[in-house]
Amino acid sequence: MSISSKNVEEMARLARISINSKDIPSYCEQLSKILNFMNEMQSIDTDTIEPLAHPIEEINATRADVVTEADTRQNAHQYANHMLDNFYTVPQVID
Amino acid sequence: MHDVILSTVSTLKEGLLSKKYSSVELTTEYLDRIATIDTSTNSFITVCEEEALRQAARADELIKQGKAGVLTGIPYANKDIFCTKNIRTTCGSKMLDNFIAPYNATVVEKCMDAGMVMLGKTNMDEFAMGSSNETSYYGRANNPWDLTRVSGGSSGGSAAAIAARLAPLATGSDTGGSIRQPSAFCGISGLKPTYGRVSRYGMIAFGSSLDQGGPMAHCAEDLALLLSVIAGHDHKDSTSNKRGPEDFSRHLNKSIKSKVIGIPKEYFSNNLNPEIQIIIDEAIKHIEKLGAKIKDVSLPSTSLVVPTYYVLASAECSSNMSRYDGVRFGHRCEDPNSIDDLYERSRAEGFGDEVKRRILMGTYALSSGYYAAYYEKAQKIRRLVKNDYISVFKDVDFLIGPTCPSIAFHAETFAHDPVQMYLSDVYTVSANLAGLPSLSLPAGFTQGMPVGMQITGNYFKESELLSLGHAYQTNTDWHNRYTTEKLGR
């Protein structure tokens, strides 16, 4: 199995990473090697095995939904570079 | 003062309490060494002289008032994956070159509460993705035993700093071997605790079901001291284990007589460097002489652990890395002409090659049509790996083998072959897949380079692992070897 240039372009689009077209052949080559290596997993039958998402099964402790600290917005904005009146700025999204 | 750099942390502590030297003097000694030696090792991304001296002065005050805890006034190096308020946290990436966290990681908070002194933030593979430190945006941390070789990864900066005696203790994080492999390459001791033992809050995420922070030091005795400070339940981490704080030094001198050591036959295959095999065989014999029983065992899924790990780690990485969008923090491209352009160029410019490869592979493994064949398949094999361990730990207390199949390799050995680099993680990734605690200790030298022995224990058996490590180190001196003459000081 190999990764085609179409696959690379599609993955890059989904992952929102621009890729220079001259780099696509080397991505195809390297990702194909990695994919072939990952395909070693197909050598065993796992039809009856339950997937394991997490090593320790006692997970996701949640707390009561109550406010525990003061508004930290100012703190989070302190080092942001692109701000206007307490809002993050981005290029125009709606015409 | 110079001999202090060869001391254990307990000896440093005695020196501080007996007023032989102050924390400010001790900190200054380490900062001076960093200024002189780190130009060769490149183990720090950021050195925090002023903040370290402030913390040291505060520690001296606590010592004077008789309020010192076990590690008050002891300097440490902090892997640049742990967020620090008002001090930049880069995670080894251009993406976070300008990032200053608005809060401290729980690990950092605990070290501060203990009165420890943070010397600086250590070098690492970008976002902890790498086994050689070569993916760091700040250049690789070099191996103090041979500067032309890699320090390992991803916690290579912490390992190099300990080996070059630039810090007595360091934090690390381990997603697939990132504490243990650089520890083995640099001849130091490192422990990956059980998943959930150390809080992940403020430890920048890579593979959330695999990531675990832990201590790095010269010896098991020092690891126990740092682990006692950083471990424990944290309500800010939803996967933090409920166990409270524990004193991991308490059982350090417990006898290892009648403990059963399993030797996985799959770890001693043809891929293992024969010189390393001889060293590990010798270390196992040594442990047998200390009273442990040796038993041959099998971990049948071993041949599949590396591909399985890379599917899961890449998938989790692709999800975790999506937060870096150039909007709220981190690198932003110049003059974006649309929101998509902002995302796509900021990410293309901010991430290095290995991070991009893993994001793309992870996206592939999670995408419609491939999910069952890759991500779900890997999760099923993950269950088999865990079952292997559950089965083997019915008969043995520990598993011992090499930490890595080779000694530290020369820089750029695998520059064009990521798969070969991935294969060097064959002995370490399974403890992350299963969530088990695992320790690497120096066990000998070949070609002038250190060799690591890996000891894996059952869930939450860190105390027992450290007592076995301490027993071994009480009877050997590999952990006391040092390289300072090679570094010119």
Boltz contact constraints between the chains, C-beta under 6 A:
constraints:
  - contact:
      token1: [A, 11]
      token2: [B, 360]
      max_distance: 6.0
  - contact:
      token1: [A, 11]
      token2: [B, 363]
      max_distance: 6.0
  - contact:
      token1: [A, 11]
      token2: [B, 364]
      max_distance: 6.0
  - contact:
      token1: [A, 14]
      token2: [B, 363]
      max_distance: 6.0
  - contact:
      token1: [A, 15]
      token2: [B, 359]
      max_distance: 6.0
  - contact:
      token1: [A, 15]
      token2: [B, 363]
      max_distance: 6.0
  - contact:
      token1: [A, 16]
      token2: [B, 343]
      max_distance: 6.0
  - contact:
      token1: [A, 16]
      token2: [B, 344]
      max_distance: 6.0
  - contact:
      token1: [A, 16]
      token2: [B, 347]
      max_distance: 6.0
  - contact:
      token1: [A, 17]
      token2: [B, 347]
      max_distance: 6.0
  - contact:
      token1: [A, 17]
      token2: [B, 348]
      max_distance: 6.0
  - contact:
      token1: [A, 17]
      token2: [B, 356]
      max_distance: 6.0
  - contact:
      token1: [A, 18]
      token2: [B, 344]
      max_distance: 6.0
  - contact:
      token1: [A, 18]
      token2: [B, 345]
      max_distance: 6.0
  - contact:
      token1: [A, 18]
      token2: [B, 348]
      max_distance: 6.0
  - contact:
      token1: [A, 33]
      token2: [B, 419]
      max_distance: 6.0
  - contact:
      token1: [A, 34]
      token2: [B, 361]
      max_distance: 6.0
  - contact:
      token1: [A, 37]
      token2: [B, 307]
      max_distance: 6.0
  - contact:
      token1: [A, 37]
      token2: [B, 419]
      max_distance: 6.0
  - contact:
      token1: [A, 38]
      token2: [B, 307]
      max_distance: 6.0
  - contact:
      token1: [A, 38]
      token2: [B, 311]
      max_distance: 6.0
  - contact:
      token1: [A, 40]
      token2: [B, 307]
      max_distance: 6.0
  - contact:
      token1: [A, 41]
      token2: [B, 304]
      max_distance: 6.0
  - contact:
      token1: [A, 41]
      token2: [B, 307]
      max_distance: 6.0
  - contact:
      token1: [A, 41]
      token2: [B, 308]
      max_distance: 6.0
  - contact:
      token1: [A, 41]
      token2: [B, 377]
      max_distance: 6.0
  - contact:
      token1: [A, 41]
      token2: [B, 381]
      max_distance: 6.0
  - contact:
      token1: [A, 46]
      token2: [B, 380]
      max_distance: 6.0
  - contact:
      token1: [A, 49]
      token2: [B, 380]
      max_distance: 6.0
  - contact:
      token1: [A, 49]
      token2: [B, 383]
      max_distance: 6.0
  - contact:
      token1: [A, 51]
      token2: [B, 376]
      max_distance: 6.0
  - contact:
      token1: [A, 51]
      token2: [B, 379]
      max_distance: 6.0
  - contact:
      token1: [A, 51]
      token2: [B, 380]
      max_distance: 6.0
  - contact:
      token1: [A, 52]
      token2: [B, 379]
      max_distance: 6.0
  - contact:
      token1: [A, 52]
      token2: [B, 382]
      max_distance: 6.0
  - contact:
      token1: [A, 52]
      token2: [B, 383]
      max_distance: 6.0
  - contact:
      token1: [A, 53]
      token2: [B, 379]
      max_distance: 6.0
  - contact:
      token1: [A, 54]
      token2: [B, 209]
      max_distance: 6.0
  - contact:
      token1: [A, 55]
      token2: [B, 195]
      max_distance: 6.0
  - contact:
      token1: [A, 55]
      token2: [B, 434]
      max_distance: 6.0
  - contact:
      token1: [A, 55]
      token2: [B, 435]
      max_distance: 6.0
  - contact:
      token1: [A, 56]
      token2: [B, 195]
      max_distance: 6.0
  - contact:
      token1: [A, 56]
      token2: [B, 196]
      max_distance: 6.0
  - contact:
      token1: [A, 56]
      token2: [B, 435]
      max_distance: 6.0
  - contact:
      token1: [A, 59]
      token2: [B, 239]
      max_distance: 6.0
  - contact:
      token1: [A, 60]
      token2: [B, 238]
      max_distance: 6.0
  - contact:
      token1: [A, 61]
      token2: [B, 238]
      max_distance: 6.0
  - contact:
      token1: [A, 75]
      token2: [B, 102]
      max_distance: 6.0
  - contact:
      token1: [A, 76]
      token2: [B, 102]
      max_distance: 6.0
  - contact:
      token1: [A, 79]
      token2: [B, 100]
      max_distance: 6.0
  - contact:
      token1: [A, 88]
      token2: [B, 327]
      max_distance: 6.0
  - contact:
      token1: [A, 88]
      token2: [B, 328]
      max_distance: 6.0
  - contact:
      token1: [A, 90]
      token2: [B, 327]
      max_distance: 6.0
  - contact:
      token1: [A, 90]
      token2: [B, 339]
      max_distance: 6.0
  - contact:
      token1: [A, 91]
      token2: [B, 336]
      max_distance: 6.0
  - contact:
      token1: [A, 91]
      token2: [B, 338]
      max_distance: 6.0
  - contact:
      token1: [A, 91]
      token2: [B, 339]
      max_distance: 6.0
  - contact:
      token1: [A, 91]
      token2: [B, 342]
      max_distance: 6.0
  - contact:
      token1: [A, 93]
      token2: [B, 339]
      max_distance: 6.0
